[in-house]
Structures are given as structure tokens and as C-alpha cells.
Amino acid sequence: MPKMTRKNTKKRARKTVEAPKFCRFTRDDIFEIDYRDIDVLRRHVSAQGKISPRKRNGITAQYQRQLKVAIKRARFLGLLPFVGE
């Protein structure tokens, strides 16, 4: 007599529904991201010094490009470190 096995033994991961992310720069009516505003830039840089992706930040593509340039300028001038601590 053959062994009885279950076809689907693995449990499927449930997809969680997240609240939609809104661009904080659009909400606060910020037109340009300034490289001298270190508090804003630090929120978008990880502990390793990487620039956070747009999907995690929830900001628009236009502001992500401005953010990238501002972080790179701040790094070049020594306002932000290139790598994390």
C-alpha cells in the first residue's frame, strides 16, 4: 500500500497590506532638496552609508533624483560620511 502524502505541505506566506506611502517633500511643499540640510539627508541614508531606495522612502522619482545629488554633494564637502560607522 503506498504512503499517503500531502500535496501542499508548505505554508504559504500571506501578503501584508501596507498603508500607501506619500512623498513627504510633496506634502510639505518643498521644491528643492538642499545639500546643507543634513537632518533631512540623514533620514534617507542607511547605517552603512547607502542611499535608501525610492520604494522604501516612498518619495517620488523627481525628489529621489534631487536627493541623490544632494547626498553626493554633502559627502563631497564632508557634511556626510561616505561609509557608516
N, C-alpha and C positions, 0 to 999 in steps of 0.2 A: 504494500500500500504506500503511495507517495506521501511525502510530508506536506502538511498544509502550511503555506506561507502567505503572508500579507503582501499585497501588491505595492501599496504605498506605505512603507514603514517610516519614511522620513516625514517629520512635521514641517509644514510649510511656514515660512516666516510671514507674518502679517505686515502689510504695508501700513505705516502710520501716516495719518493725515496731519500735515503741518499747517500752521496758520500762514497765510501769504505774507511774504516779506515785502516791505515797502522801502523805497530808497529814502534814506534819511536826509540826503542832500536836497532832493526834490521837495521833501516835506518841509524842510527848514528854509527853503528859498535861497540856497547857496548856489551862486552861479559859477564860481571858480574855486578850486581847492588850492589853498596856499601852501607852499612848501615850508613856511615858517611856523605853521600851526601844528606843532609836534603832538599835542594831545589827540587831535583827530587822526593823524597819521599812525600813531602807535596802536590805535584800536584795530587797524587794518593790517598789522604786521604780526606774524606769529612769534612764539618764543624762540624759534630757531632763526628768525630774521626773514622769513619768507613772506611775500605779499599774499594775503588771503584771496582766494578765488571769488569771482563775482557771485557764484551760486551760494556761497556761504555768507557773503556780505549782504546780499540782497539789494545791491545798488545797480543802477542802470549801466549800460555799456559805455555811454559817454562819460560818466563820472568815474568809471573804473579806469579808463584811459588817462583821465586827468590825475587820478590818484596814483597811478603807476609812475607818471612823470614827476609828480611832487615828491614821492618817496625816494626816487632815484636822485633828485636834486638835493634833498635833505641829506641823503647818505654821502653824496659827493662833498657837501660843505661841512660834514662832520656833525650834523644835528642828530642823525640817527645812525646806529651801528649797522655795518654790513651783515654781521652774523649775530646770533643771540648770545646770551651769557651762559 
